[in-house]
């Protein structure tokens, strides 16, 4: 469940640990239907 949720967000901070982890596995370029990652929001 938590994995699903993480897949449905996008990251725009290079220092977001969740974003780095996801980018390492599979890059996500489509952000239109995704909401902003909570960590990235905090960093914004
Ligand atoms: Zn993030």
mmCIF file of the protein (N, C-alpha, C, O) and its ligand, coordinates in Angstrom:
data_MODEL
# 
_entry.id   MODEL 
# 
loop_
_entity.id 
_entity.type 
_entity.pdbx_number_of_molecules 
1 polymer     1 
2 non-polymer 1 
# 
_entity_poly.entity_id                      1 
_entity_poly.type                           'polypeptide(L)' 
_entity_poly.nstd_linkage                   no 
_entity_poly.nstd_monomer                   no 
_entity_poly.pdbx_seq_one_letter_code       
;(UNK)(UNK)(UNK)(UNK)(UNK)(UNK)(UNK)(UNK)(UNK)(UNK)(UNK)(UNK)(UNK)(UNK)(UNK)(UNK)
(UNK)(UNK)(UNK)(UNK)(UNK)(UNK)(UNK)(UNK)(UNK)(UNK)(UNK)(UNK)(UNK)(UNK)(UNK)(UNK)
(UNK)(UNK)(UNK)(UNK)(UNK)(UNK)(UNK)(UNK)(UNK)(UNK)(UNK)(UNK)
;
_entity_poly.pdbx_seq_one_letter_code_can   XXXXXXXXXXXXXXXXXXXXXXXXXXXXXXXXXXXXXXXXXXXX 
_entity_poly.pdbx_strand_id                 A 
# 
loop_
_entity_poly_seq.entity_id 
_entity_poly_seq.num 
_entity_poly_seq.mon_id 
_entity_poly_seq.hetero 
1 1  UNK n 
1 2  UNK n 
1 3  UNK n 
1 4  UNK n 
1 5  UNK n 
1 6  UNK n 
1 7  UNK n 
1 8  UNK n 
1 9  UNK n 
1 10 UNK n 
1 11 UNK n 
1 12 UNK n 
1 13 UNK n 
1 14 UNK n 
1 15 UNK n 
1 16 UNK n 
1 17 UNK n 
1 18 UNK n 
1 19 UNK n 
1 20 UNK n 
1 21 UNK n 
1 22 UNK n 
1 23 UNK n 
1 24 UNK n 
1 25 UNK n 
1 26 UNK n 
1 27 UNK n 
1 28 UNK n 
1 29 UNK n 
1 30 UNK n 
1 31 UNK n 
1 32 UNK n 
1 33 UNK n 
1 34 UNK n 
1 35 UNK n 
1 36 UNK n 
1 37 UNK n 
1 38 UNK n 
1 39 UNK n 
1 40 UNK n 
1 41 UNK n 
1 42 UNK n 
1 43 UNK n 
1 44 UNK n 
# 
loop_
_struct_asym.id 
_struct_asym.entity_id 
A 1 
B 2 
# 
loop_
_chem_comp.id 
_chem_comp.type 
_chem_comp.mon_nstd_flag 
UNK 'L-peptide linking' . 
ZN  non-polymer         . 
# 
_pdbx_entity_nonpoly.entity_id   2 
_pdbx_entity_nonpoly.name        ? 
_pdbx_entity_nonpoly.comp_id     ZN 
# 
_pdbx_nonpoly_scheme.asym_id         B 
_pdbx_nonpoly_scheme.entity_id       2 
_pdbx_nonpoly_scheme.mon_id          ZN 
_pdbx_nonpoly_scheme.ndb_seq_num     1 
_pdbx_nonpoly_scheme.pdb_seq_num     101 
_pdbx_nonpoly_scheme.auth_seq_num    101 
_pdbx_nonpoly_scheme.pdb_mon_id      ZN 
_pdbx_nonpoly_scheme.auth_mon_id     ZN 
_pdbx_nonpoly_scheme.pdb_strand_id   A 
_pdbx_nonpoly_scheme.pdb_ins_code    . 
# 
loop_
_atom_site.group_PDB 
_atom_site.id 
_atom_site.type_symbol 
_atom_site.label_atom_id 
_atom_site.label_alt_id 
_atom_site.label_comp_id 
_atom_site.label_asym_id 
_atom_site.label_entity_id 
_atom_site.label_seq_id 
_atom_site.pdbx_PDB_ins_code 
_atom_site.Cartn_x 
_atom_site.Cartn_y 
_atom_site.Cartn_z 
_atom_site.occupancy 
_atom_site.B_iso_or_equiv 
_atom_site.pdbx_formal_charge 
_atom_site.auth_seq_id 
_atom_site.auth_comp_id 
_atom_site.auth_asym_id 
_atom_site.auth_atom_id 
_atom_site.pdbx_PDB_model_num 
ATOM   1   N  N  . UNK A 1 1  ? 0.834  -1.209 0.000   1.00 0.00 ? 1   UNK A N  1 
ATOM   2   C  CA . UNK A 1 1  ? 0.000  0.000  0.000   1.00 0.00 ? 1   UNK A CA 1 
ATOM   3   C  C  . UNK A 1 1  ? 0.865  1.254  0.000   1.00 0.00 ? 1   UNK A C  1 
ATOM   4   O  O  . UNK A 1 1  ? 0.611  2.203  -0.743  1.00 0.00 ? 1   UNK A O  1 
ATOM   5   N  N  . UNK A 1 2  ? 1.876  1.242  0.833   1.00 0.00 ? 2   UNK A N  1 
ATOM   6   C  CA . UNK A 1 2  ? 2.735  2.417  0.898   1.00 0.00 ? 2   UNK A CA 1 
ATOM   7   C  C  . UNK A 1 2  ? 3.516  2.584  -0.401  1.00 0.00 ? 2   UNK A C  1 
ATOM   8   O  O  . UNK A 1 2  ? 3.777  3.703  -0.844  1.00 0.00 ? 2   UNK A O  1 
ATOM   9   N  N  . UNK A 1 3  ? 3.882  1.461  -1.001  1.00 0.00 ? 3   UNK A N  1 
ATOM   10  C  CA . UNK A 1 3  ? 4.568  1.521  -2.289  1.00 0.00 ? 3   UNK A CA 1 
ATOM   11  C  C  . UNK A 1 3  ? 3.674  2.157  -3.348  1.00 0.00 ? 3   UNK A C  1 
ATOM   12  O  O  . UNK A 1 3  ? 4.116  3.010  -4.117  1.00 0.00 ? 3   UNK A O  1 
ATOM   13  N  N  . UNK A 1 4  ? 2.435  1.739  -3.379  1.00 0.00 ? 4   UNK A N  1 
ATOM   14  C  CA . UNK A 1 4  ? 1.496  2.304  -4.343  1.00 0.00 ? 4   UNK A CA 1 
ATOM   15  C  C  . UNK A 1 4  ? 1.412  3.810  -4.178  1.00 0.00 ? 4   UNK A C  1 
ATOM   16  O  O  . UNK A 1 4  ? 1.430  4.551  -5.161  1.00 0.00 ? 4   UNK A O  1 
ATOM   17  N  N  . UNK A 1 5  ? 1.323  4.248  -2.968  1.00 0.00 ? 5   UNK A N  1 
ATOM   18  C  CA . UNK A 1 5  ? 1.183  5.675  -2.723  1.00 0.00 ? 5   UNK A CA 1 
ATOM   19  C  C  . UNK A 1 5  ? 2.423  6.421  -3.215  1.00 0.00 ? 5   UNK A C  1 
ATOM   20  O  O  . UNK A 1 5  ? 2.317  7.496  -3.806  1.00 0.00 ? 5   UNK A O  1 
ATOM   21  N  N  . UNK A 1 6  ? 3.567  5.854  -2.972  1.00 0.00 ? 6   UNK A N  1 
ATOM   22  C  CA . UNK A 1 6  ? 4.800  6.518  -3.375  1.00 0.00 ? 6   UNK A CA 1 
ATOM   23  C  C  . UNK A 1 6  ? 4.928  6.600  -4.889  1.00 0.00 ? 6   UNK A C  1 
ATOM   24  O  O  . UNK A 1 6  ? 5.527  7.538  -5.414  1.00 0.00 ? 6   UNK A O  1 
ATOM   25  N  N  . UNK A 1 7  ? 4.379  5.640  -5.576  1.00 0.00 ? 7   UNK A N  1 
ATOM   26  C  CA . UNK A 1 7  ? 4.452  5.653  -7.037  1.00 0.00 ? 7   UNK A CA 1 
ATOM   27  C  C  . UNK A 1 7  ? 3.588  6.754  -7.617  1.00 0.00 ? 7   UNK A C  1 
ATOM   28  O  O  . UNK A 1 7  ? 3.814  7.194  -8.744  1.00 0.00 ? 7   UNK A O  1 
ATOM   29  N  N  . UNK A 1 8  ? 2.603  7.201  -6.858  1.00 0.00 ? 8   UNK A N  1 
ATOM   30  C  CA . UNK A 1 8  ? 1.657  8.165  -7.391  1.00 0.00 ? 8   UNK A CA 1 
ATOM   31  C  C  . UNK A 1 8  ? 2.007  9.603  -7.027  1.00 0.00 ? 8   UNK A C  1 
ATOM   32  O  O  . UNK A 1 8  ? 1.164  10.495 -7.130  1.00 0.00 ? 8   UNK A O  1 
ATOM   33  N  N  . UNK A 1 9  ? 3.222  9.826  -6.611  1.00 0.00 ? 9   UNK A N  1 
ATOM   34  C  CA . UNK A 1 9  ? 3.642  11.193 -6.355  1.00 0.00 ? 9   UNK A CA 1 
ATOM   35  C  C  . UNK A 1 9  ? 4.845  11.511 -7.239  1.00 0.00 ? 9   UNK A C  1 
ATOM   36  O  O  . UNK A 1 9  ? 5.492  10.614 -7.780  1.00 0.00 ? 9   UNK A O  1 
ATOM   37  N  N  . UNK A 1 10 ? 5.128  12.791 -7.374  1.00 0.00 ? 10  UNK A N  1 
ATOM   38  C  CA . UNK A 1 10 ? 6.319  13.164 -8.126  1.00 0.00 ? 10  UNK A CA 1 
ATOM   39  C  C  . UNK A 1 10 ? 7.234  14.003 -7.253  1.00 0.00 ? 10  UNK A C  1 
ATOM   40  O  O  . UNK A 1 10 ? 6.809  14.611 -6.271  1.00 0.00 ? 10  UNK A O  1 
ATOM   41  N  N  . UNK A 1 11 ? 8.481  14.018 -7.632  1.00 0.00 ? 11  UNK A N  1 
ATOM   42  C  CA . UNK A 1 11 ? 9.508  14.701 -6.841  1.00 0.00 ? 11  UNK A CA 1 
ATOM   43  C  C  . UNK A 1 11 ? 10.217 15.742 -7.695  1.00 0.00 ? 11  UNK A C  1 
ATOM   44  O  O  . UNK A 1 11 ? 10.510 15.497 -8.865  1.00 0.00 ? 11  UNK A O  1 
ATOM   45  N  N  . UNK A 1 12 ? 10.487 16.882 -7.121  1.00 0.00 ? 12  UNK A N  1 
ATOM   46  C  CA . UNK A 1 12 ? 11.243 17.886 -7.864  1.00 0.00 ? 12  UNK A CA 1 
ATOM   47  C  C  . UNK A 1 12 ? 12.428 18.418 -7.063  1.00 0.00 ? 12  UNK A C  1 
ATOM   48  O  O  . UNK A 1 12 ? 13.011 19.452 -7.391  1.00 0.00 ? 12  UNK A O  1 
ATOM   49  N  N  . UNK A 1 13 ? 12.766 17.688 -6.009  1.00 0.00 ? 13  UNK A N  1 
ATOM   50  C  CA . UNK A 1 13 ? 13.951 18.065 -5.239  1.00 0.00 ? 13  UNK A CA 1 
ATOM   51  C  C  . UNK A 1 13 ? 14.983 16.947 -5.339  1.00 0.00 ? 13  UNK A C  1 
ATOM   52  O  O  . UNK A 1 13 ? 14.696 15.782 -5.061  1.00 0.00 ? 13  UNK A O  1 
ATOM   53  N  N  . UNK A 1 14 ? 16.174 17.328 -5.740  1.00 0.00 ? 14  UNK A N  1 
ATOM   54  C  CA . UNK A 1 14 ? 17.224 16.336 -5.932  1.00 0.00 ? 14  UNK A CA 1 
ATOM   55  C  C  . UNK A 1 14 ? 17.654 15.695 -4.616  1.00 0.00 ? 14  UNK A C  1 
ATOM   56  O  O  . UNK A 1 14 ? 18.229 14.606 -4.611  1.00 0.00 ? 14  UNK A O  1 
ATOM   57  N  N  . UNK A 1 15 ? 17.377 16.362 -3.515  1.00 0.00 ? 15  UNK A N  1 
ATOM   58  C  CA . UNK A 1 15 ? 17.827 15.828 -2.225  1.00 0.00 ? 15  UNK A CA 1 
ATOM   59  C  C  . UNK A 1 15 ? 16.706 15.125 -1.465  1.00 0.00 ? 15  UNK A C  1 
ATOM   60  O  O  . UNK A 1 15 ? 16.842 14.831 -0.277  1.00 0.00 ? 15  UNK A O  1 
ATOM   61  N  N  . UNK A 1 16 ? 15.603 14.858 -2.154  1.00 0.00 ? 16  UNK A N  1 
ATOM   62  C  CA . UNK A 1 16 ? 14.522 14.099 -1.534  1.00 0.00 ? 16  UNK A CA 1 
ATOM   63  C  C  . UNK A 1 16 ? 14.896 12.620 -1.533  1.00 0.00 ? 16  UNK A C  1 
ATOM   64  O  O  . UNK A 1 16 ? 15.116 12.038 -2.595  1.00 0.00 ? 16  UNK A O  1 
ATOM   65  N  N  . UNK A 1 17 ? 14.968 12.017 -0.370  1.00 0.00 ? 17  UNK A N  1 
ATOM   66  C  CA . UNK A 1 17 ? 15.413 10.627 -0.289  1.00 0.00 ? 17  UNK A CA 1 
ATOM   67  C  C  . UNK A 1 17 ? 14.460 9.695  -1.007  1.00 0.00 ? 17  UNK A C  1 
ATOM   68  O  O  . UNK A 1 17 ? 14.891 8.739  -1.652  1.00 0.00 ? 17  UNK A O  1 
ATOM   69  N  N  . UNK A 1 18 ? 13.181 9.961  -0.903  1.00 0.00 ? 18  UNK A N  1 
ATOM   70  C  CA . UNK A 1 18 ? 12.196 9.121  -1.599  1.00 0.00 ? 18  UNK A CA 1 
ATOM   71  C  C  . UNK A 1 18 ? 12.358 9.262  -3.111  1.00 0.00 ? 18  UNK A C  1 
ATOM   72  O  O  . UNK A 1 18 ? 12.300 8.276  -3.845  1.00 0.00 ? 18  UNK A O  1 
ATOM   73  N  N  . UNK A 1 19 ? 12.559 10.483 -3.560  1.00 0.00 ? 19  UNK A N  1 
ATOM   74  C  CA . UNK A 1 19 ? 12.726 10.713 -4.990  1.00 0.00 ? 19  UNK A CA 1 
ATOM   75  C  C  . UNK A 1 19 ? 13.960 10.017 -5.515  1.00 0.00 ? 19  UNK A C  1 
ATOM   76  O  O  . UNK A 1 19 ? 13.926 9.415  -6.588  1.00 0.00 ? 19  UNK A O  1 
ATOM   77  N  N  . UNK A 1 20 ? 15.050 10.091 -4.773  1.00 0.00 ? 20  UNK A N  1 
ATOM   78  C  CA . UNK A 1 20 ? 16.280 9.442  -5.201  1.00 0.00 ? 20  UNK A CA 1 
ATOM   79  C  C  . UNK A 1 20 ? 16.083 7.945  -5.294  1.00 0.00 ? 20  UNK A C  1 
ATOM   80  O  O  . UNK A 1 20 ? 16.582 7.299  -6.215  1.00 0.00 ? 20  UNK A O  1 
ATOM   81  N  N  . UNK A 1 21 ? 15.355 7.394  -4.336  1.00 0.00 ? 21  UNK A N  1 
ATOM   82  C  CA . UNK A 1 21 ? 15.147 5.954  -4.315  1.00 0.00 ? 21  UNK A CA 1 
ATOM   83  C  C  . UNK A 1 21 ? 14.331 5.520  -5.539  1.00 0.00 ? 21  UNK A C  1 
ATOM   84  O  O  . UNK A 1 21 ? 14.636 4.510  -6.174  1.00 0.00 ? 21  UNK A O  1 
ATOM   85  N  N  . UNK A 1 22 ? 13.305 6.287  -5.853  1.00 0.00 ? 22  UNK A N  1 
ATOM   86  C  CA . UNK A 1 22 ? 12.448 5.945  -6.982  1.00 0.00 ? 22  UNK A CA 1 
ATOM   87  C  C  . UNK A 1 22 ? 13.198 6.116  -8.298  1.00 0.00 ? 22  UNK A C  1 
ATOM   88  O  O  . UNK A 1 22 ? 13.102 5.271  -9.188  1.00 0.00 ? 22  UNK A O  1 
ATOM   89  N  N  . UNK A 1 23 ? 13.946 7.217  -8.419  1.00 0.00 ? 23  UNK A N  1 
ATOM   90  C  CA . UNK A 1 23 ? 14.679 7.472  -9.653  1.00 0.00 ? 23  UNK A CA 1 
ATOM   91  C  C  . UNK A 1 23 ? 15.704 6.375  -9.917  1.00 0.00 ? 23  UNK A C  1 
ATOM   92  O  O  . UNK A 1 23 ? 16.016 6.061  -11.065 1.00 0.00 ? 23  UNK A O  1 
ATOM   93  N  N  . UNK A 1 24 ? 16.215 5.808  -8.850  1.00 0.00 ? 24  UNK A N  1 
ATOM   94  C  CA . UNK A 1 24 ? 17.208 4.754  -9.020  1.00 0.00 ? 24  UNK A CA 1 
ATOM   95  C  C  . UNK A 1 24 ? 16.595 3.524  -9.669  1.00 0.00 ? 24  UNK A C  1 
ATOM   96  O  O  . UNK A 1 24 ? 17.274 2.792  -10.390 1.00 0.00 ? 24  UNK A O  1 
ATOM   97  N  N  . UNK A 1 25 ? 15.311 3.297  -9.415  1.00 0.00 ? 25  UNK A N  1 
ATOM   98  C  CA . UNK A 1 25 ? 14.660 2.110  -9.955  1.00 0.00 ? 25  UNK A CA 1 
ATOM   99  C  C  . UNK A 1 25 ? 14.064 2.361  -11.316 1.00 0.00 ? 25  UNK A C  1 
ATOM   100 O  O  . UNK A 1 25 ? 14.403 1.684  -12.286 1.00 0.00 ? 25  UNK A O  1 
ATOM   101 N  N  . UNK A 1 26 ? 13.185 3.324  -11.390 1.00 0.00 ? 26  UNK A N  1 
ATOM   102 C  CA . UNK A 1 26 ? 12.524 3.597  -12.668 1.00 0.00 ? 26  UNK A CA 1 
ATOM   103 C  C  . UNK A 1 26 ? 12.170 5.067  -12.724 1.00 0.00 ? 26  UNK A C  1 
ATOM   104 O  O  . UNK A 1 26 ? 11.460 5.579  -11.860 1.00 0.00 ? 26  UNK A O  1 
ATOM   105 N  N  . UNK A 1 27 ? 12.662 5.731  -13.729 1.00 0.00 ? 27  UNK A N  1 
ATOM   106 C  CA . UNK A 1 27 ? 12.426 7.164  -13.853 1.00 0.00 ? 27  UNK A CA 1 
ATOM   107 C  C  . UNK A 1 27 ? 10.982 7.444  -14.230 1.00 0.00 ? 27  UNK A C  1 
ATOM   108 O  O  . UNK A 1 27 ? 10.400 6.776  -15.085 1.00 0.00 ? 27  UNK A O  1 
ATOM   109 N  N  . UNK A 1 28 ? 10.431 8.431  -13.582 1.00 0.00 ? 28  UNK A N  1 
ATOM   110 C  CA . UNK A 1 28 ? 9.050  8.822  -13.864 1.00 0.00 ? 28  UNK A CA 1 
ATOM   111 C  C  . UNK A 1 28 ? 9.051  10.222 -14.449 1.00 0.00 ? 28  UNK A C  1 
ATOM   112 O  O  . UNK A 1 28 ? 9.402  11.188 -13.771 1.00 0.00 ? 28  UNK A O  1 
ATOM   113 N  N  . UNK A 1 29 ? 8.662  10.328 -15.699 1.00 0.00 ? 29  UNK A N  1 
ATOM   114 C  CA . UNK A 1 29 ? 8.630  11.636 -16.340 1.00 0.00 ? 29  UNK A CA 1 
ATOM   115 C  C  . UNK A 1 29 ? 7.226  12.211 -16.323 1.00 0.00 ? 29  UNK A C  1 
ATOM   116 O  O  . UNK A 1 29 ? 7.049  13.425 -16.428 1.00 0.00 ? 29  UNK A O  1 
ATOM   117 N  N  . UNK A 1 30 ? 6.232  11.353 -16.191 1.00 0.00 ? 30  UNK A N  1 
ATOM   118 C  CA . UNK A 1 30 ? 4.847  11.823 -16.225 1.00 0.00 ? 30  UNK A CA 1 
ATOM   119 C  C  . UNK A 1 30 ? 4.433  12.284 -14.835 1.00 0.00 ? 30  UNK A C  1 
ATOM   120 O  O  . UNK A 1 30 ? 4.426  11.496 -13.889 1.00 0.00 ? 30  UNK A O  1 
ATOM   121 N  N  . UNK A 1 31 ? 4.091  13.555 -14.717 1.00 0.00 ? 31  UNK A N  1 
ATOM   122 C  CA . UNK A 1 31 ? 3.735  14.092 -13.408 1.00 0.00 ? 31  UNK A CA 1 
ATOM   123 C  C  . UNK A 1 31 ? 2.325  14.653 -13.402 1.00 0.00 ? 31  UNK A C  1 
ATOM   124 O  O  . UNK A 1 31 ? 1.829  15.054 -12.350 1.00 0.00 ? 31  UNK A O  1 
ATOM   125 N  N  . UNK A 1 32 ? 1.681  14.689 -14.536 1.00 0.00 ? 32  UNK A N  1 
ATOM   126 C  CA . UNK A 1 32 ? 0.398  15.376 -14.665 1.00 0.00 ? 32  UNK A CA 1 
ATOM   127 C  C  . UNK A 1 32 ? -0.639 14.828 -13.684 1.00 0.00 ? 32  UNK A C  1 
ATOM   128 O  O  . UNK A 1 32 ? -1.394 15.592 -13.083 1.00 0.00 ? 32  UNK A O  1 
ATOM   129 N  N  . UNK A 1 33 ? -0.674 13.521 -13.524 1.00 0.00 ? 33  UNK A N  1 
ATOM   130 C  CA . UNK A 1 33 ? -1.707 12.919 -12.687 1.00 0.00 ? 33  UNK A CA 1 
ATOM   131 C  C  . UNK A 1 33 ? -1.184 12.558 -11.302 1.00 0.00 ? 33  UNK A C  1 
ATOM   132 O  O  . UNK A 1 33 ? -1.816 11.802 -10.563 1.00 0.00 ? 33  UNK A O  1 
ATOM   133 N  N  . UNK A 1 34 ? -0.034 13.104 -10.964 1.00 0.00 ? 34  UNK A N  1 
ATOM   134 C  CA . UNK A 1 34 ? 0.554  12.766 -9.668  1.00 0.00 ? 34  UNK A CA 1 
ATOM   135 C  C  . UNK A 1 34 ? 0.571  13.996 -8.780  1.00 0.00 ? 34  UNK A C  1 
ATOM   136 O  O  . UNK A 1 34 ? 0.644  15.131 -9.252  1.00 0.00 ? 34  UNK A O  1 
ATOM   137 N  N  . UNK A 1 35 ? 0.502  13.746 -7.503  1.00 0.00 ? 35  UNK A N  1 
ATOM   138 C  CA . UNK A 1 35 ? 0.577  14.887 -6.595  1.00 0.00 ? 35  UNK A CA 1 
ATOM   139 C  C  . UNK A 1 35 ? 2.001  15.009 -6.073  1.00 0.00 ? 35  UNK A C  1 
ATOM   140 O  O  . UNK A 1 35 ? 2.816  14.095 -6.190  1.00 0.00 ? 35  UNK A O  1 
ATOM   141 N  N  . UNK A 1 36 ? 2.263  16.153 -5.502  1.00 0.00 ? 36  UNK A N  1 
ATOM   142 C  CA . UNK A 1 36 ? 3.593  16.458 -5.035  1.00 0.00 ? 36  UNK A CA 1 
ATOM   143 C  C  . UNK A 1 36 ? 3.949  15.598 -3.830  1.00 0.00 ? 36  UNK A C  1 
ATOM   144 O  O  . UNK A 1 36 ? 3.153  15.448 -2.902  1.00 0.00 ? 36  UNK A O  1 
ATOM   145 N  N  . UNK A 1 37 ? 5.127  15.049 -3.854  1.00 0.00 ? 37  UNK A N  1 
ATOM   146 C  CA . UNK A 1 37 ? 5.629  14.249 -2.745  1.00 0.00 ? 37  UNK A CA 1 
ATOM   147 C  C  . UNK A 1 37 ? 5.649  15.080 -1.452  1.00 0.00 ? 37  UNK A C  1 
ATOM   148 O  O  . UNK A 1 37 ? 6.023  16.253 -1.474  1.00 0.00 ? 37  UNK A O  1 
ATOM   149 N  N  . UNK A 1 38 ? 5.253  14.480 -0.347  1.00 0.00 ? 38  UNK A N  1 
ATOM   150 C  CA . UNK A 1 38 ? 5.195  15.207 0.923   1.00 0.00 ? 38  UNK A CA 1 
ATOM   151 C  C  . UNK A 1 38 ? 6.559  15.777 1.308   1.00 0.00 ? 38  UNK A C  1 
ATOM   152 O  O  . UNK A 1 38 ? 6.656  16.900 1.803   1.00 0.00 ? 38  UNK A O  1 
ATOM   153 N  N  . UNK A 1 39 ? 7.597  15.000 1.077   1.00 0.00 ? 39  UNK A N  1 
ATOM   154 C  CA . UNK A 1 39 ? 8.941  15.465 1.421   1.00 0.00 ? 39  UNK A CA 1 
ATOM   155 C  C  . UNK A 1 39 ? 9.338  16.665 0.581   1.00 0.00 ? 39  UNK A C  1 
ATOM   156 O  O  . UNK A 1 39 ? 9.922  17.623 1.088   1.00 0.00 ? 39  UNK A O  1 
ATOM   157 N  N  . UNK A 1 40 ? 9.019  16.611 -0.708  1.00 0.00 ? 40  UNK A N  1 
ATOM   158 C  CA . UNK A 1 40 ? 9.358  17.723 -1.588  1.00 0.00 ? 40  UNK A CA 1 
ATOM   159 C  C  . UNK A 1 40 ? 8.565  18.972 -1.200  1.00 0.00 ? 40  UNK A C  1 
ATOM   160 O  O  . UNK A 1 40 ? 9.085  20.085 -1.289  1.00 0.00 ? 40  UNK A O  1 
ATOM   161 N  N  . UNK A 1 41 ? 7.333  18.800 -0.777  1.00 0.00 ? 41  UNK A N  1 
ATOM   162 C  CA . UNK A 1 41 ? 6.527  19.942 -0.342  1.00 0.00 ? 41  UNK A CA 1 
ATOM   163 C  C  . UNK A 1 41 ? 7.184  20.592 0.855   1.00 0.00 ? 41  UNK A C  1 
ATOM   164 O  O  . UNK A 1 41 ? 7.243  21.819 0.944   1.00 0.00 ? 41  UNK A O  1 
ATOM   165 N  N  . UNK A 1 42 ? 7.680  19.781 1.777   1.00 0.00 ? 42  UNK A N  1 
ATOM   166 C  CA . UNK A 1 42 ? 8.326  20.334 2.982   1.00 0.00 ? 42  UNK A CA 1 
ATOM   167 C  C  . UNK A 1 42 ? 9.580  21.096 2.619   1.00 0.00 ? 42  UNK A C  1 
ATOM   168 O  O  . UNK A 1 42 ? 9.912  22.097 3.255   1.00 0.00 ? 42  UNK A O  1 
ATOM   169 N  N  . UNK A 1 43 ? 10.276 20.628 1.600   1.00 0.00 ? 43  UNK A N  1 
ATOM   170 C  CA . UNK A 1 43 ? 11.527 21.254 1.195   1.00 0.00 ? 43  UNK A CA 1 
ATOM   171 C  C  . UNK A 1 43 ? 11.297 22.485 0.344   1.00 0.00 ? 43  UNK A C  1 
ATOM   172 O  O  . UNK A 1 43 ? 12.175 23.340 0.236   1.00 0.00 ? 43  UNK A O  1 
ATOM   173 N  N  . UNK A 1 44 ? 10.135 22.581 -0.257  1.00 0.00 ? 44  UNK A N  1 
ATOM   174 C  CA . UNK A 1 44 ? 9.874  23.697 -1.181  1.00 0.00 ? 44  UNK A CA 1 
ATOM   175 C  C  . UNK A 1 44 ? 9.890  25.037 -0.457  1.00 0.00 ? 44  UNK A C  1 
ATOM   176 O  O  . UNK A 1 44 ? 9.690  26.079 -1.082  1.00 0.00 ? 44  UNK A O  1 
HETATM 177 ZN ZN . ZN  B 2 .  ? 10.049 13.881 -3.039  1.00 0.00 ? 101 ZN  A ZN 1 
# 
